[in-house]
Amino acid sequence: MRLSEFLEDYGGWLAFIIALVATAGSLYYSEVAGFIPCRLCWYQRILMYPLVVVTFVGALKRDDFLPSYVLPLSIIGMLVSGYHYLLEKGVFPPSTSCAIDVPCNISYVNYLGFITIALMAFTAFTLITLIMIGMRLAYRRDAAGQLPIPADL
């Protein structure tokens, strides 16, 4: 099975699982571990939580337009979480838009010296974006009637 065929068949489900794990992780960190989300964390949640429902429904219906629904949220999520990570690492100065009691440049977790919650969110948004781009390309190839090239003739 080629990657394009796999993404056509299971890309929606794969994106759903990634969004579900990211949502469960953010809820764990805030509700179980007791970490108070900063303003940028809330923006990332606003972009990630709907992806659970949208990808689930899109995968169930095998909707060819699923990438069109998901890509705006995932790309904006990549930008927000990427900025948040760079803010945490000191590349950008501390933002004045974040609250003083919950600053955006403080990392609650720092696994292996570089894995923060913002990086985990960035990774989830990036994976979902790549899956959706792959699905869109696979649908276009399929609509154009392009057949896979045989390995050896």
Secondary structure, 3 states (H helix, E strand, C coil): CCHHHHHHHHHHHHHHHHHHHHHHHHHHHHHHCCCCCCHHHHHHHHHHHHHHHHHHHHHHHCCCCHHHHHHHHHHHHHHHHHHHHHHHCCCCCCCCCCCCCCCCCCCCCCECCCECHHHHHHHHHHHHHHHHHHHHHHHHHHHCCCCCCCCCC
